[in-house]
Amino acid sequence: MCGIVGIFGNNNSKDRAVKSLEKITHRGSNVFELEYFENGALGANRLAIVDRENGKQPKFNEDKTVFAAQNGEIFNYKELKKELEAKGHKFATDSDTEVLAHLYEEYGAEMVKKLDSEMFAFVIYDKNNGTIFAARDPFGVKPLYYAYDESGQLYFASEVKQLSLFSDIETINIFPPGSYFINGKFKKYFNLEVSNELKNENEIVGLLEKNLVEAVRKRVDTDLPIGVLLSGGVDSSLIMEIAVRLHPDVTAIILGYPGSSDYEFALRLCKDRKYKYHIVRPDIDFGKELDDLIYHLETYEPNIIHQSFSLEICAREAQRLGLKVVLVGDGSDELFAGYNEFGTLPDEIINEGCLMLTNSLTNGHLQRVDRLTMKHTVEARAPFFDRKVTDIAFKIDGKLKVKRENHQITTKYILRKVAANFLPEYIAWRYKVPFSNGAGMNVGNNFKAQDGEVAKAALSKPQLTLRKGLYEKYALSTDIEQYYLRKFDEFGFTKLAGSEKRLIVKDNLSTLHKSNKQRLLVAEFDRLALYFPVYFASEKGIFDLHNLDIDYIATGGDDKTYASLVNNSAHIGLSDPMFSMFENTEGTNGEIIGELVENIPGVAVTLDPNVKISTLDDFKKYRVGTFEMYSTMHGVMKYLLPQETELAAFEHKTLIEKLTHRDIDIAVVLPEQAYELESIGGKVVFDFNAEFPNFLFSGFTISNVLEEKYRKHLKSFVVAVREAVRYIGKNKAEALQEFSKLFPELKEKEKVFNAYLNFWSTTIKVDKEGYKNACDIWKKNYPELLKEYVPYFKKASLADPVIEKINAREYRRDFPFLEDVLEKNIIESIEAKKPLRLVGFWGGGKKSAVDEHDEKTINYFKNYIESIANALAHRVVVTWILSDAHAKNNGYQEDDYTKYLEEIKNKLEAGGFKAIYLSELWKKWNLTSQAIQEELDKQPNDWWNKVSIAVSLEKQAQKRFVGEDFRLGAQRYYIMRKLEKPLLEAEFSGCVFFSFNDGQTQSLLPTLPSIYIYSEERGISDTPWFNINN
């Protein structure tokens, strides 16, 4: 994996090739691998994955007449190599790029038909006849661009920025996916065939299982450790489960705040399955990172930009963990119809929708994945784009991608069936949540509303005028788009031909189908008997009379229901109306359009005959379980029950199980659950119906960003439901018969039906008193939530105020490593009323005396620690390790650094800090310079090429190592820090490590929660011991 360049012509091609690669050192290294020809240059800066010692590009055939440079991986290269060797080809390495050179020599352009990979872009130059051949993978997973300058010189490059820097290039073109270029012409070698021919569910499940396992097997065929970006959704979880069966060292990277849905589901899965995992909190400075993100992404599309911050954090963390390869679940929603919007399409054209979105990925989410993982020199592999998997996907009958039963839809149904053979039910059938939002990040839900923290950051920046004509050309509609496009233009990316064509996204699916009826998707908490009147309107054709076609999707949470509305994945929400009560005046808001359940249908039920409840006060004697946190039922109980009550929230489908297993004494449930329990020996001990004469329990909500074409049908929807409720009231026997048909699993059908007759509003009009009562509960329970408006929740933590100070922008150079462990340390410190312990290095160099840089750093750090201590409400104990042993290893004069560090020790101790010499720790650990040299001597010949930070260490050694062989100095330093690492971890267990470096060198630091800070002031990262006044 790398970045490549190919320049063919006589317009200074050699120098231009170097300048081009300088723009993308992040994709591999700053060591450029180039081959120069009489009329051009070809090369790469490589991230070594395959044949790391001998993989230097470009690769060539035996007589050096055919050269190849590649960005990507060829998964069947070993088989191809054997085939070519049988034909007489001789290989010098085990590199997949060398296989490409020989494959072209043998088969010419037909070589592309032999490649098994979803991720490649390569350029081949044949010196024999001057032929230039280039090809790109079928879906455009790996990027490739081409251009001609004014002289006619031809360019190929991995990123737009490599070409936009040249003033004589006016137009840059996207190299079309699934195509090759030869003799100046493009030819399409790959076309997706779409059909609905696969109809047998069991056969399809078997086919997908076999080929998904094989797809993952190919992508974990390496001796390197593997990471998986695990959201806890069905896609990434399925990849994770298969990967751990095939590779011995797989780490799940979990992004999220405690309480956010992705965090909770992913962590639960990792613990249940004993996966190795690493948690990273999604802390990021949107304003600081935004412009840099646009530069790396090379897009102005808000949907891509807003959803990129989460990947930026994960890729950065993968790099910190020393991972070079990560697996991602991208592509499954497009291939298997995972978005709610697919529910608006007839079955027979669902695959057309899949094709439309899949074809748009190359300039959208695939571009996002490539740019941000490669920004941190990490290779992302996407098993769902395996050719055999995609071939199957586009032949599956649409009925099996979007399953419809009783007007209820299940998206991505067939893939969930596969997942159910690998994963627990709570993952396999989990409702889809966008990655960033699911992690608790407020990146916004609908860019047209300009909501969320990213939009706020963009709108707070200086809004300069666009170049004339760009606003109209790019069809902008918001201020944030204007800002993003201005940066896009500023970076020279408007040279990209066709960039004015807006990205095709899931919202565009509706354009594929025209109907006389308006299709509306209702997102509901779950399919509940409580919602029967709405289903009755569907079954009895009442919606048909109003030219409405209604489908339903169960989200499993009120927060997820509203999130579906604000990102346009559903049109109407049927759940808790709390989201219409947000107090924010900007961005996205909820609106309530009708009331369905006008009282509290909550009853307390138990299986323990000893439980006695006479009044609300009696509940404090027992363990009480309710539905999910932030559900109406949980909110009402939190409001009504005594504060001393042991109240726990559970996934609503597991609540009865918790009661049965005696994890709780009482469950507060709906009548449809309570009466079922009564029939098998349970007992209803309290009915909450009388606690509020009027209470808005469930209603119909929308988002204020709902498009007018849907909004104009809302009145018809409300009227149809009202007609259904009134029909039920007048025709109870007929309605009960329909109720029994829809809910055959209920044992007490008539009893439940009769109970609910008293709860359904006959007007569907929102009762003011009921709304006020509901609003009062939310204001008491979650006042900050209503003010902040974050539809994805996170649990408040005792550590939050302290972490806020630790991450204060004034001091923070980078966000912490192991922030979840940091949070635990802080909480333990608060609860035990013990000091929070920090440890870090103060180095030595040529300095022999303290100067103003040292003074400034100590004072700056002291202020930082004081701010943390104030938030903590007690002491922070800081230990500085004076690294005299490091200074000695780097060859500095002992007299200089000894005198300097002694003076620093006095200064630090005078400032209230502890200080200890590293040499004293070495003595305690029996670590010596001889031990370091012996460990270095043990290393195999190619070991240094496998060190991901080798290049950066060599650059550092060039400046700081006192000796002739800076590479040897870098290697000794690396071995020294590796030997120190476990010793430091044991010595300072329970501490928080701090550093003036950023997170890129984390692999050398102790695996402790780590914070990265500036030295003298914000923006200055030079360490004071190397900062010497001239």
LOPA-831905 format. One record per residue (C-alpha): x, y, z. Coordinates in steps of 0.1 Angstrom, whole numbers, always signed. Example, Ala and Ser with C-alpha at 12.3 -4.5 7.8 and 13.67 -1.06 7.14 Angstrom:
u  v  w
+123  -45  +78
+137  -11  +71
// end
This chain:
u  v  w
+0  +0  +0
+14  +34  -9
+10  +64  -31
+22  +62  -67
+32  +86  -95
+38  +80  -132
+49  +109  -155
+56  +103  -192
+70  +131  -213
+99  +155  -215
+86  +183  -193
+110  +179  -164
+94  +146  -155
+120  +135  -130
+118  +166  -107
+81  +167  -110
+78  +130  -99
+97  +139  -67
+75  +170  -61
+44  +149  -66
+55  +123  -41
+64  +150  -16
+27  +158  -13
+18  +123  -1
+45  +112  +22
+17  +102  +46
+8  +73  +23
+40  +55  +29
+72  +73  +38
+94  +101  +28
+118  +77  +11
+108  +79  -26
+112  +48  -48
+116  +60  -83
+128  +47  -116
+137  +72  -143
+134  +66  -180
+145  +85  -211
+110  +100  -214
+95  +97  -179
+95  +85  -143
+76  +59  -123
+76  +54  -86
+60  +52  -52
+64  +60  -15
+56  +26  +0
+39  +13  +31
+55  -21  +33
+30  -49  +38
+39  -77  +13
+76  -87  +12
+86  -58  +33
+124  -63  +28
+124  -67  -9
+92  -49  -20
+109  -17  -32
+91  -2  -62
+89  +0  -91
+92  -37  -98
+105  -51  -131
+109  -83  -151
+141  -102  -156
+156  -79  -182
+143  -47  -167
+121  -38  -197
+87  -39  -179
+83  -18  -148
+53  -16  -124
+43  +6  -95
+12  -3  -75
-10  +11  -48
-29  -18  -33
-27  -55  -27
-32  -85  -50
-45  -113  -29
-39  -142  -54
-4  -131  -63
+12  -162  -49
-10  -184  -72
-2  -161  -102
+35  -163  -94
+34  -201  -95
+16  -199  -128
+41  -175  -143
+71  -195  -130
+57  -226  -148
+58  -205  -179
+95  -197  -174
+93  -163  -156
+121  -157  -130
+113  -137  -98
+137  -118  -76
+113  -111  -48
+80  -123  -32
+63  -89  -40
+28  -88  -56
+40  -57  -76
+67  -78  -93
+40  -103  -102
+22  -75  -120
+52  -67  -142
+55  -104  -153
+18  -108  -156
+17  -79  -181
+47  -93  -200
+28  -126  -203
-8  -115  -210
-8  -78  -218
-40  -60  -210
-58  -93  -204
-39  -95  -171
-66  -76  -153
-90  -106  -157
-66  -127  -136
-64  -104  -105
-82  -112  -73
-85  -80  -54
-109  -52  -47
-80  -27  -40
-55  -19  -66
-43  +9  -89
-12  +5  -109
+9  +19  -137
+31  -3  -159
+57  +10  -184
+70  -13  -212
+104  +1  -224
+104  -23  -253
+77  -3  -272
+71  +27  -249
+36  +13  -240
+20  +28  -209
-6  +6  -192
-26  +15  -161
-56  -1  -144
-78  +5  -114
-99  -20  -93
-135  -27  -102
-151  -5  -76
-126  +23  -72
-115  +13  -37
-80  +26  -44
-77  +60  -60
-61  +69  -93
-61  +102  -113
-46  +112  -146
-39  +145  -164
-21  +161  -192
-1  +194  -189
+1  +220  -215
+30  +202  -232
+10  +170  -235
+30  +152  -208
+9  +125  -192
+5  +121  -154
-9  +94  -131
-12  +99  -94
-29  +85  -63
-42  +119  -50
-55  +151  -66
-30  +172  -46
-1  +155  -64
-13  +171  -97
-30  +203  -86
+3  +217  -75
+14  +221  -112
+2  +254  -127
+4  +240  -162
-22  +213  -154
-56  +228  -159
-78  +197  -157
-74  +165  -135
-94  +135  -143
-107  +105  -123
-94  +73  -137
-126  +53  -141
-130  +22  -118
-131  -12  -135
-111  +2  -165
-76  +0  -179
-57  +25  -201
-34  +14  -230
-21  +33  -260
-39  +65  -249
-74  +48  -247
-96  +36  -219
-114  +2  -219
-139  -10  -194
-130  -45  -182
-156  -49  -154
-193  -44  -153
-217  -55  -126
-245  -78  -136
-276  -71  -117
-305  -96  -114
-329  -111  -89
-320  -147  -99
-309  -160  -64
-342  -167  -45
-335  -196  -22
-328  -182  +12
-309  -212  +26
-287  -216  -5
-278  -179  -4
-269  -179  +32
-246  -209  +25
-230  -191  -4
-224  -159  +15
-211  -177  +45
-185  -196  +24
-174  -166  +4
-173  -141  +33
-151  -164  +53
-128  -168  +23
-128  -130  +17
-117  -124  +52
-92  -152  +50
-74  -135  +21
-73  -102  +39
-58  -115  +71
-31  -136  +53
-2  -117  +69
+21  -121  +99
+13  -86  +109
-13  -79  +137
-47  -70  +124
-71  -43  +136
-109  -42  +131
-128  -10  +133
-157  -24  +154
-189  -3  +158
-210  -31  +172
-231  -31  +141
-237  -63  +121
-212  -56  +94
-180  -49  +114
-190  -74  +140
-193  -102  +114
-159  -93  +100
-144  -93  +135
-158  -127  +144
-145  -143  +112
-112  -126  +115
-105  -139  +150
-112  -174  +138
-85  -170  +111
-58  -149  +126
-41  -151  +160
-37  -114  +167
-68  -93  +160
-76  -62  +180
-110  -45  +179
-108  -7  +179
-140  +6  +196
-149  +43  +192
-174  +58  +216
-183  +74  +249
-198  +52  +276
-235  +52  +271
-233  +57  +233
-249  +28  +214
-218  +18  +195
-197  +17  +226
-221  -4  +246
-228  -29  +218
-192  -33  +207
-179  -36  +243
-206  -61  +252
-197  -82  +222
-159  -81  +229
-165  -91  +265
-190  -119  +256
-166  -133  +229
-134  -126  +248
-120  -105  +219
-89  -84  +224
-101  -48  +222
-90  -12  +226
-113  +17  +234
-108  +53  +221
-130  +82  +231
-142  +103  +202
-126  +135  +215
-116  +158  +186
-113  +195  +180
-136  +200  +150
-125  +235  +143
-88  +227  +145
-90  +196  +123
-116  +207  +98
-94  +224  +71
-67  +196  +73
-95  +170  +69
-108  +187  +38
-72  +188  +24
-67  +151  +29
-102  +141  +19
-102  +161  -13
-139  +167  -12
-164  +194  -3
-193  +171  +3
-207  +177  +38
-219  +141  +42
-184  +128  +37
-167  +155  +58
-190  +152  +88
-187  +114  +89
-149  +115  +86
-139  +127  +120
-147  +93  +135
-125  +75  +110
-98  +101  +116
-97  +92  +153
-98  +54  +146
-70  +55  +120
-49  +77  +143
-54  +52  +171
-45  +23  +149
-13  +40  +140
-6  +46  +177
-11  +9  +183
+14  +0  +157
-12  -15  +133
-5  -14  +96
-36  -33  +85
-72  -28  +96
-104  -44  +84
-136  -24  +78
-172  -33  +72
-178  -6  +45
-198  -16  +15
-224  -39  +30
-252  -13  +33
-248  -5  -4
-245  -41  -15
-272  -56  +7
-296  -27  +11
-289  -17  +46
-304  +18  +46
-340  +25  +56
-345  +43  +23
-343  +10  +5
-377  +3  +21
-393  +29  -1
-384  +9  -32
-404  -20  -47
-386  -53  -44
-378  -57  -80
-357  -25  -82
-339  -28  -49
-308  -41  -67
-309  -11  -90
-307  +10  -59
-278  -11  -46
-260  -6  -79
-266  +32  -79
-251  +36  -44
-223  +12  -50
-212  +31  -81
-211  +63  -61
-189  +50  -34
-156  +56  -52
-160  +94  -49
-177  +92  -15
-171  +68  +14
-144  +48  -3
-125  +80  -9
-130  +88  +28
-117  +54  +40
-87  +55  +17
-76  +91  +25
-79  +90  +62
-64  +56  +68
-35  +64  +45
-32  +98  +62
-20  +78  +92
-1  +52  +70
-26  +25  +77
-40  +1  +51
-78  -5  +52
-91  -37  +37
-128  -42  +29
-139  -78  +27
-174  -70  +15
-159  -58  -18
-144  -92  -26
-154  -100  -62
-172  -133  -53
-191  -116  -25
-202  -87  -48
-212  -111  -76
-235  -129  -52
-249  -97  -37
-261  -83  -70
-280  -115  -79
-299  -118  -46
-337  -112  -49
-346  -79  -35
-372  -96  -13
-344  -111  +6
-325  -79  +10
-354  -59  +24
-378  -83  +42
-414  -72  +45
-438  -89  +69
-470  -73  +81
-458  -39  +68
-427  -43  +89
-394  -41  +71
-360  -55  +80
-331  -40  +59
-301  -61  +50
-321  -91  +59
-301  -118  +41
-268  -106  +56
-284  -106  +91
-294  -142  +85
-257  -150  +78
-246  -130  +108
-270  -149  +130
-249  -180  +124
-218  -162  +138
-231  -136  +162
-255  -131  +191
-290  -119  +183
-284  -85  +199
-258  -78  +172
-272  -97  +142
-305  -79  +143
-293  -45  +157
-308  -14  +141
-284  +5  +119
-268  +37  +134
-244  +60  +115
-208  +53  +128
-200  +88  +141
-234  +94  +157
-235  +59  +172
-202  +67  +190
-218  +97  +207
-203  +123  +183
-225  +153  +176
-214  +157  +140
-249  +165  +129
-276  +145  +113
-286  +165  +83
-262  +189  +67
-290  +210  +52
-300  +219  +87
-264  +229  +95
-267  +211  +128
-240  +196  +150
-206  +206  +161
-189  +203  +127
-213  +228  +112
-208  +251  +141
-170  +249  +137
-173  +257  +100
-197  +286  +105
-174  +301  +131
-146  +305  +106
-141  +335  +84
-166  +333  +56
-147  +345  +25
-164  +349  -9
-162  +321  -34
-147  +327  -68
-173  +340  -92
-195  +313  -107
-186  +285  -83
-217  +288  -61
-240  +282  -91
-218  +257  -108
-216  +235  -77
-253  +239  -68
-247  +248  -32
-276  +254  -8
-260  +261  +26
-233  +283  +42
-212  +253  +53
-211  +239  +18
-198  +273  +7
-170  +271  +33
-161  +236  +23
-160  +245  -14
-139  +275  -7
-113  +254  +10
-116  +228  -18
-109  +255  -43
-81  +270  -22
-63  +237  -23
-66  +236  -61
-91  +207  -62
-116  +224  -84
-93  +214  -112
-109  +180  -109
-131  +174  -138
-167  +166  -129
-162  +177  -93
-193  +199  -96
-215  +168  -99
-230  +162  -65
-225  +129  -47
-253  +103  -51
-264  +93  -16
-292  +72  +0
-316  +101  -3
-314  +97  -41
-330  +63  -39
-365  +78  -41
-357  +89  -76
-358  +53  -89
-395  +48  -82
-426  +69  -91
-460  +59  -77
-495  +74  -73
-492  +67  -36
-468  +85  -13
-446  +60  +5
-438  +69  +41
-415  +51  +65
-425  +50  +102
-397  +44  +126
-410  +29  +158
-395  +18  +192
-405  -17  +184
-435  -36  +169
-458  -33  +200
-494  -42  +205
-496  -7  +220
-493  +7  +185
-521  -14  +170
-542  +14  +156
-515  +23  +132
-511  -13  +120
-549  -15  +118
-549  +14  +94
-525  -5  +72
-543  -38  +73
-578  -23  +67
-567  -2  +38
-574  +31  +56
-540  +45  +45
-548  +34  +9
-579  +56  +10
-555  +86  +16
-531  +75  -11
-505  +65  +14
-482  +35  +14
-468  +29  +49
-440  +7  +61
-425  +4  +95
-390  -2  +109
-382  -10  +145
-353  +9  +159
-351  -5  +194
-348  +29  +211
-365  +63  +212
-332  +81  +205
-326  +59  +175
-361  +66  +162
-355  +103  +163
-320  +100  +148
-337  +82  +119
-359  +113  +114
-331  +139  +115
-309  +121  +90
-339  +114  +67
-338  +77  +71
-375  +77  +82
-403  +102  +78
-424  +98  +109
-414  +86  +144
-437  +66  +166
-422  +66  +201
-414  +90  +230
-421  +126  +219
-393  +140  +240
-373  +150  +210
-399  +177  +202
-390  +193  +236
-354  +203  +228
-348  +239  +237
-322  +247  +211
-333  +273  +185
-308  +264  +158
-303  +234  +136
-325  +203  +137
-355  +201  +159
-383  +177  +165
-420  +185  +159
-449  +165  +174
-478  +161  +150
-501  +137  +169
-507  +118  +202
-514  +81  +201
-511  +70  +238
-525  +96  +262
-517  +80  +296
-490  +58  +312
-496  +22  +303
-470  +10  +328
-475  -18  +353
-452  -33  +379
-450  -70  +378
-431  -96  +399
-425  -133  +401
-418  -131  +438
-448  -136  +461
-430  -118  +489
-430  -85  +470
-456  -61  +485
-463  -27  +470
-490  -4  +485
-475  +30  +477
-447  +44  +455
-425  +46  +486
-425  +8  +488
-405  +5  +456
-373  +16  +474
-372  -18  +491
-367  -37  +458
-346  -39  +426
-366  -24  +398
-360  -28  +361
-374  -7  +332
-369  -3  +295
-338  +14  +280
-323  +45  +294
-340  +76  +279
-371  +56  +271
-404  +71  +283
-409  +42  +307
-375  +47  +323
-380  +84  +325
-414  +82  +342
-400  +57  +368
-370  +79  +374
-394  +107  +381
-420  +89  +402
-401  +64  +423
-381  +73  +454
-345  +83  +448
-334  +54  +470
-349  +29  +446
-324  +6  +429
-335  +14  +393
-319  -3  +363
-325  +1  +326
-323  -28  +302
-329  -35  +266
-367  -40  +265
-365  -74  +249
-344  -87  +278
-363  -72  +307
-386  -102  +313
-355  -124  +311
-339  -103  +338
-369  -108  +360
-370  -145  +353
-334  -149  +363
-341  -128  +395
-316  -101  +385
-344  -78  +395
-374  -81  +418
-399  -60  +398
-402  -52  +361
-421  -21  +350
-435  -31  +316
-465  -27  +293
-497  -46  +298
-489  -69  +269
-459  -82  +288
-474  -80  +323
-505  -100  +315
-484  -127  +298
-465  -131  +330
-497  -132  +350
-508  -162  +330
-477  -181  +342
-477  -172  +379
-466  -135  +378
-483  -108  +398
-491  -72  +389
-483  -52  +421
-489  -17  +408
-506  +2  +380
-491  +36  +372
-521  +47  +351
-536  +68  +379
-504  +87  +386
-511  +112  +358
-546  +119  +346
-531  +130  +313
-497  +121  +300
-482  +121  +265
-466  +87  +265
-463  +79  +227
-469  +102  +198
-460  +109  +162
-429  +131  +157
-411  +144  +127
-379  +164  +121
-381  +200  +110
-358  +191  +81
-385  +168  +66
-388  +176  +29
-420  +193  +17
-429  +164  -6
-434  +143  +25
-446  +170  +49
-476  +177  +28
-489  +142  +34
-487  +144  +72
-522  +155  +77
-534  +126  +57
-514  +102  +79
-528  +117  +112
-564  +116  +98
-560  +80  +88
-548  +70  +122
-577  +89  +139
-601  +71  +116
-585  +38  +126
-589  +45  +163
-625  +55  +159
-633  +25  +138
-617  +2  +165
-639  +19  +192
-671  +13  +172
-662  -22  +159
-644  -39  +189
-652  -75  +179
-638  -70  +144
-608  -51  +157
-601  -77  +183
-601  -103  +155
-575  -83  +136
-555  -77  +168
-554  -114  +174
-542  -120  +139
-514  -94  +142
-502  -106  +176
-508  -144  +177
-480  -148  +203
-500  -131  +230
-518  -155  +253
-541  -128  +268
-551  -111  +236
-585  -99  +247
-573  -87  +280
-545  -67  +265
-568  -53  +237
-594  -41  +262
-567  -25  +284
-553  -5  +255
-587  +8  +245
-584  +31  +275
-551  +45  +263
-555  +53  +227
-564  +89  +219
-595  +92  +198
-585  +126  +184
-548  +121  +179
-546  +157  +189
-518  +166  +213
-533  +173  +248
-516  +204  +263
-517  +191  +298
-504  +157  +288
-475  +174  +269
-467  +196  +298
-466  +166  +322
-442  +147  +299
-421  +178  +294
-418  +184  +331
-405  +149  +336
-378  +154  +310
-368  +188  +324
-364  +173  +358
-345  +141  +347
-323  +155  +319
-323  +193  +319
-289  +195  +301
-300  +171  +275
-329  +192  +265
-306  +223  +263
-277  +206  +244
-298  +186  +219
-277  +155  +213
-299  +127  +200
-271  +101  +207
-265  +99  +244
-235  +93  +265
-234  +86  +302
-222  +114  +325
-191  +104  +343
-174  +117  +375
-143  +120  +353
-158  +143  +327
-148  +177  +343
-112  +164  +348
-109  +150  +313
-122  +183  +300
-92  +201  +318
-68  +174  +305
-80  +180  +270
-81  +218  +273
-71  +232  +239
-47  +256  +256
-24  +226  +266
-34  +196  +245
-12  +187  +216
-31  +155  +208
-60  +136  +223
-51  +110  +250
-43  +73  +244
-63  +47  +264
-87  +74  +275
-111  +48  +289
-84  +37  +313
-76  +73  +321
-113  +78  +330
-112  +48  +353
-81  +61  +370
-97  +95  +376
-129  +79  +390
-109  +57  +413
-89  +87  +424
-121  +107  +431
-139  +79  +449
-110  +68  +470
-99  +104  +476
-64  +96  +465
-41  +116  +444
-41  +112  +406
-5  +101  +397
+12  +113  +365
+47  +104  +352
+68  +116  +323
+103  +122  +310
+125  +153  +312
+154  +147  +288
+190  +158  +285
+211  +169  +256
+238  +195  +249
+224  +219  +275
+245  +225  +306
+223  +251  +323
+186  +260  +327
+174  +288  +305
+141  +306  +298
+127  +277  +277
+129  +254  +307
+114  +281  +330
+85  +287  +307
+79  +249  +303
+79  +243  +341
+55  +272  +347
+32  +263  +318
+31  +227  +331
+25  +238  +366
-6  +258  +355
-18  +228  +336
-16  +205  +366
-32  +231  +389
-62  +233  +365
-65  +195  +366
-62  +194  +404
-90  +220  +408
-113  +199  +387
-103  +168  +406
-108  +186  +439
-76  +171  +454
-39  +165  +446
-22  +155  +415
+12  +139  +421
+37  +143  +393
+69  +123  +390
+95  +135  +364
+119  +109  +352
+152  +127  +344
+165  +107  +314
+202  +109  +319
+205  +73  +305
+189  +84  +273
+213  +114  +270
+242  +90  +275
+228  +66  +248
+226  +96  +224
+263  +104  +229
+260  +137  +248
+287  +149  +272
+281  +136  +306
+293  +168  +324
+267  +189  +304
+236  +168  +309
+244  +159  +345
+248  +196  +355
+217  +205  +335
+195  +178  +350
+206  +185  +385
+195  +221  +381
+162  +209  +365
+157  +186  +394
+159  +214  +419
+135  +235  +398
+110  +207  +395
+111  +199  +432
+107  +236  +441
+76  +235  +419
+61  +207  +440
+70  +178  +417
+89  +147  +423
+120  +138  +403
+140  +106  +399
+169  +98  +376
+164  +72  +349
+198  +57  +356
+186  +49  +391
+157  +30  +376
+180  +12  +352
+201  +1  +381
+170  -12  +399
+159  -31  +367
+193  -44  +359
+191  -27  +325
+225  -18  +309
+239  -4  +277
+254  -39  +271
+219  -54  +274
+207  -30  +248
+235  -39  +224
+230  -76  +229
+193  -72  +221
+202  -52  +190
+227  -78  +179
+199  -105  +181
+177  -88  +155
+174  -104  +120
+187  -86  +90
+153  -72  +78
+140  -62  +113
+143  -24  +109
+121  -24  +77
+93  -38  +98
+94  -10  +123
+66  +14  +114
+82  +45  +129
+118  +37  +116
+118  +66  +92
+107  +92  +118
+132  +78  +143
+160  +82  +118
+150  +118  +111
+150  +125  +148
+184  +108  +152
+199  +129  +124
+192  +159  +146
+198  +145  +180
+222  +116  +179
+259  +125  +185
+277  +100  +163
+284  +93  +126
+258  +64  +121
+225  +81  +129
+206  +49  +117
+224  +29  +143
+216  +56  +168
+179  +53  +159
+180  +16  +162
+197  +16  +196
+172  +42  +208
+143  +20  +196
+156  -11  +213
+163  +9  +245
+128  +22  +246
+113  -12  +239
+133  -28  +268
+122  +1  +291
+86  -1  +281
+74  -31  +302
+96  -20  +331
+81  +14  +332
+46  -1  +330
+53  -23  +360
+71  +5  +379
+43  +31  +373
+12  +9  +372
-19  +29  +378
-2  +61  +367
-10  +84  +337
+19  +90  +314
+25  +124  +298
+47  +134  +269
+56  +165  +249
+55  +142  +218
+23  +135  +198
+7  +101  +195
+28  +89  +166
+55  +75  +188
+30  +58  +212
+44  +24  +203
+76  +33  +222
+59  +47  +252
+46  +26  +281
+11  +12  +276
-5  +34  +301
-32  +61  +296
-12  +88  +280
-16  +126  +275
+2  +147  +249
+9  +183  +257
+27  +214  +244
+58  +225  +262
+62  +263  +267
+28  +274  +253
+1  +264  +229
+16  +256  +195
+51  +250  +208
+61  +213  +208
+99  +216  +210
+112  +199  +241
+131  +224  +263
+162  +202  +267
+168  +204  +229
+157  +241  +226
+189  +260  +230
+193  +298  +224
+219  +307  +198
// end
